[in-house]
Amino acid sequence: MQLAVGLLIFILTFYLIITEKVPGPVATLLGGLAMALVGIINEHEALNAIGSRLEILLLLVGMMIIVHFVSETGVFQYLAVKIAQVVKGEPFPLLVLLAIITAVFSAFLDNVTTILLVAPISILLATQLKVDPFVYIMTLVMSANIGGLATLIGDPTQLIIGAEGHIGFNDFLVNTAPISIISLVMLLITVYFLYGRKMSVSRDLKARIMELDASRSLKDIKLLQESATIFALVIFGFLMNNFIDRGLAIIALTGAITLILITKREPAEVFKHVEWDTLFFFMGLFMLVQGIEATGLVDLVGDKVLEAADGHLHIAASMVLWVSAAFTSVIGNVANAAMVSKIIHHMVPTFPDGNTMSLWWALSMGSLLGGNITILASATNVVAINTANKSGCKITFMKFMKFGIVIAVQTLVVANIYLFVKYF
């Protein structure tokens, strides 16, 4: 009975999220609180589900504040225009450079913020060149998801995996950055053969791009210097954390508070730009997953995966990769990472002599690369498509999926091969 009730709450919660009947944060909080109200978990367990992952929430707060300061400077728009001028308005080279810069920014910033800043500029440039904005938007959103795979801070999904698997910043760089780079190359090659060869632009349109004044995008040079310096120091702190052991959340919050001090901003004004809906979404999600774990469903799924793997760790890793991608396409990569993390904890003791870290890397790759399958698979996708729709570039669920599933399957196959070669 408890399993049935817990599963019903879980399904109803994601029905509300997928159909957008209520906002996502309200849906996950309703689901998490329902788990406590029906007695599947008690208050202590519900609060502990949040408290044990406080590092994720505080790290997000710190990075949100820093990214806000950086975005205020207009540096993203400046770079986009400069890139267009570097390639002299050639549409496909422009798309390649935009994709690379989106992936790099997504690796070290919040990829939702990155796509919010880059998407409008890419639509503007595509419109001026009279190129279909659909190709630009889809390539950039996939670049953002792929770039988020490269580091611990590239996507909230990675933060969950890092916390659950006790994995450091440098570990992600060594293990997931290579497949992120390979996946980006595959994306760009595929886009070239599907769309790039057909892109052509008149000289007059290219001339318009060359006439744009990139410097007008820069709004505050002093703030750019200050925020870029602090951001660089925070990233350096992340890289050195294995040696200094101060904690990623502490480093990020220190950078954020330092920026508030040196810019003499009112804290209340700065805190308005913290994405509180995202933080509360996570709080509800953590309680919801704690409830699902308490029902025994996680152990049940873990046992089924182990049964299918038949004692072979490489098969188990492959199943985690593909199951994660499938779950991600329906419930989103953040929820998938939170749930499958529990399944991995259940599986790890079965392989005492194997490299069980491969399971965590499989989850990371499945979640981020699977995030390209549907609009619902990633918050980045939703933001990008909403931006495109507002600009008159209508992208339907099926249109997104037809493009995304080709990229996702290709990159997941390569990720599977990468797992085999690197860890087995």
N, C-alpha and C positions, 0 to 999 in steps of 0.2 A: 504493500500500500504506500509506504514512504517513497519507494522508488517511482511509482506511478505518479504520485502527487508532485514530487520534485521534477520529474521529466516534463510534466504538464506545465509547471511554472516556467521552466526553461524554454519550452517551445512557445508558450504564449508571450514571453518576454521578447523573443526574437521575431515573433510575428508582429509585435508592436513596433519594433525597430525597423524591420524590413518594409512594412506598409506605411511607416511614418505616421501612425495613428496618434502617437505621442512622441515628444522629443526623446532622443536616445538616452540622455542622462536620467530622465524621469522613468523610462522603461526599465533600465538596469537597476535603479534604486527600488522601484516597485518589486522587481523580481527578487532582489536580494533581501528586501524587508519581508516579502511574502515567505521566503524560506525560513526566516526567524519566527514570523507570526504563526505559521502552521506547526512549528516545533521541530523542523528538520535540523536546524542549528539553534543554539541559544545566543543570548546577547553577547556573551564573552567571545564566543566563536566568531560571531559576525564582526565585532570590533577588532578582534585579533586578525581577521582576514585582511582588514585595511591596515592595521598597525604594523603587521609583519612586512608590508610592502610600502612602508612610508618613504623609503629611499627613492622609489620610482616617482611618487607624487611630488616630493620636494625637488628632485632633479628636474622634473618637468617644469615646475614653477620657476626655478632658476634660469633654465634655458629659454622659457617663454619671455621672460623679462629681457634677457640679453638680446634675443632675436628681435624683440620689439624696438629696442634702441637702434639696432643695425638697420632695420627696415625703414625707420624714420629718415635715414640719410638719403634714400633714393639710389643707393649703390646698385641694387639689382636692376633697376630700369636703365641705369647708365651702362652697365655691362651688356645688357641685351641689345641696346642700340649700337654700341661699339662693335659687338660681334657681327651685327648685320653689315656694318660698314667695312669690317675687316675682310669679309667674303664678297664685298662689292655687290650685295643684294642677290647673289646666286641662291636660289631657294633651298636646294638640298644641302649644300655646305652650311648654310645658315641653320637648317634644322639639326644637322650633326653637332654643331657647336652649342646650340641651345640645349640639346639633349645632354651633352657632356657637362655643361655648367649646372644644369638642373640636377644631374646625378651627384655631382661633387657637393653642391650646396645641401642636397638632401642627406648626404652622408654625415654632415656636421651640423646641420640645422634641423629644425622640425620640418619634415617634408610637406606637411599641409601648408605651413607658412610659405615655403619655397614655391609651391605650385600656385598659391594665391598671388604671389608677386610676379611670377614668370608667365603664367597663363594669359593674363590680359595683354601683356606686351607681345607675346607670340601671336595672339589673334590679330592685334593691330598690324604687326609686320606682315603676317600672311594676307590680311585684307589689302594692305597697300600694294603688295606684290601680285594680288589677284590669284593667290594659291589657295586651295581648299584648306580652311583652318582645322578641319577635322583631323587631318594627318598630323598637323603640328600638335594639337591638343593631346591626341592619343599617344603620340611618341613621347611627349614630355611627361605625361602622367605615368607612363610605364617606366620612363627613366627615373622618375622620383621614387617609385616603389623599388626599382632595382638598386638605385643609389642608397636607399635606406637600409639595404641588406649589408652594406660594407662595414658599418660600425655599430657599436652598442647604442649610440644616441641617434642613429639615423631614423628610427621609427619607434613609437611606443611599444610595438611588438617586441623589439629587441631588448628593451628595458625589462619587460616581463621575463623573457628567456634568460637574460643575464642575472636577474635576481633569483629566479627559481633554480638555475643551474650553477649559481655562484661563479659566473664567468666574467672576466675582466675586459676592460676596453681593448687592450692590446691583443687579447685572444681572438676577439671578433675580427680585428684587422688582419690577423694572420690566416684565419680560417674561412671567413666569409667574404672578405674583400676580393680575393682572386675570382670567385665565381660571379661576384657582382660585376667585375670588369668584363669577364667573358660574356655574361648575359647582355650587357650594354652593347658590346660589339655585335652580338647576334641580332639584337633588336634593330640596330641601324642597318645591318646588311639586309635583313628581311624587308624593312621599310623601303630601302633603295630598290629592291627588285619588284616590290608591289606598287610603289608610288613614285619613288625618286626619279626613275628614268623618264617619267612622263612630265616632270616639272620643267616649265620653261617660262621665262619672264622677259618682257620687252625692255629695251634700253631706257626708255622714258621712266618706267616704274623703278628700275634700279637707281636711276638718277635721283628720284625722290628720296629714297632711303639714304643716299649719300649726303643729301642736303639737311637731314635731321641733325639737330644740335644736342649731342649726348650730354654736354655739360649742364644743360638746363634741368636735367633730372636730379642732379646733386643738390640737395637742399641745405645741408649743414656739414661743412667740411670738418669743423672742429669736433662735432659729435661723431663723425665717421672715424676720425683718428682715435678718439677715446674708446669708442665701442669696438673698433677693430683690434686695438691693443688688448683690451680686457678679454675679448673673445679668443684671441690667439693664446693668451696666458691660461685661460680656462681649458682649451684643448690641450695645451702643453701639460697642464695639471692632470688631465685625464690620462695622457700617455705615460706620465710618471707615477701614476697612482699605485702601480704594483710595487714601487720602491718607497714612496712616502706614506702610503696607506692612510690617507685622510678621508677617503670616501668621495664618490662622484657627486653626491647631493651636496656635501659640504663645499666642495670646490665650485660647483655651479652657483650655489646661493651666495658664496663669497664674491664671485664675479658680479652677480646681479646687484647685490647691496653696494658694492664698490662703485658701480656705474650710477646708482641712485645718488650716492654721496657726491661724486665728482661732477655730476651734471646738475646737482642741487634741485632735483625734481621732488615734488610732493609725493610721498609714498602712495597716498590714496589715488592719485592720478595714474601712477605707474601700474598699480595693482588692478586698475580697470581693464588693462590689456592682457591680464592673465586669463587664459581660456578655462574659466571655472567650470563650464559645462563639460569639458574634457575630463577634468579632475573628478567631478562627481560621477561621470560615466564610469570611470575606473573604479571608484569606490563601490558603486552598485554592482559592477561586474565581479569584483573580488568576492563580495558576499554571495553572489549568485553561484560562482564556481565552487565556493566553499560548501554551499548547500548541495550541489551536484555531487561533490566528492563524498559528502556525508551519506548520500543515498546508496553508495556502493556502485554507481554506474561507471565511474572512472576505473575501478578495479575490474569490473566486468569487461569493459572495452579493452583494457590492458591485457587481460587474460586471453581474449580472442585474438589480439595481435600476436601475443606470444605463442599461442597455439598454431597460428598460421605460419609464424617464423620457424617453428620447430627447432628451436635452439640455435638458429643461425643469426648472429648479430647483424650481418650485412642485409639479410632479408628484413629484419625488424626495422633497420634504419630506412630502407626503401619504403616500407609500409608507412612509417611515420611521415616521410616526405610527401607521399601521394595522398595519404589520408588527410594530412594537414592542408594540402592544397585544395582538396575537395571540400573540407569543412570551411575553410577560409572563404571560398566562393559563395557560401550560403550565409554564414554567421559573422563573417568579417575576420581579418587576421588577428586583431587584438583578442577577441573572445576565443578564437581557436588556440592562440598561444597560451592563454590562461588555462584552458581546459586540457589541452594535450600535454602541457607541462606536468600536470598531475598524473597522467597516464605514463609518462616517462619515469617519474619517481617510482611508480609501481613496477615498471619493467626492469629498471637498473639492477636490483639485487639478483635477477636471474642470470646476469652475465658478469660474474665477479672477476673473471680474468680477461674480459674484452675491453676494447676502447669505447666505453659507453658515451663518451663525449660526442661520438658520431651521431647519437640520437638527438642531441641538442642542436647540432649543426643541421641535421635533417629537418628538424622543426623550424629552425630559422629560415632555411631556404624554401621549405614548403609554404610557410606563412607569407613571406614577402613576394616570392615569385608567383605563388597562387593568388596573390593580391591583384594580379593583372587579369584574372578570368572574368569577373563581373564588376559592375558598378558598386555593388554592395560589399565587395571583398576588402575595401580599404576606404578610410575616411578621405584619403587623398583623391581617390576616384570621384567620390561624391562632390567634393569641393570643385574639382576641375570641370566636371560635367555641368554643375550649376553655373559656373562662370561662363562656360561655352554657350549654354542655353540662353543666358541673359544677353549674350553678344550676338544672338541670332544664329548660332551654329548648333542646331538641334541634334543631340546624340541620344538615341534610344537605348534601352537596355540590350536589345538584340544586336544593334549596330555595334555597341561597345564589345559585347561578348564575341561577335564574329572576328573582330580584330584582336581582342585580348587573348582568346583561347589559343590562337596560333602562336603568339609570342610565349604564353605561359607553358604550353606543352613542350615547345622547343627548349626553353631554358630549364624546365624541370628534368627533361631527359638528360641534358648535359650535366645538371646538378647531381643526378643519380650516378652518372659515370664518374663525376668528380669525387663523390663520396666513396665509391668503390676503390678508385685509384689511390686516394689520399689516406684512407683509414683502414683498408683491409688488404 
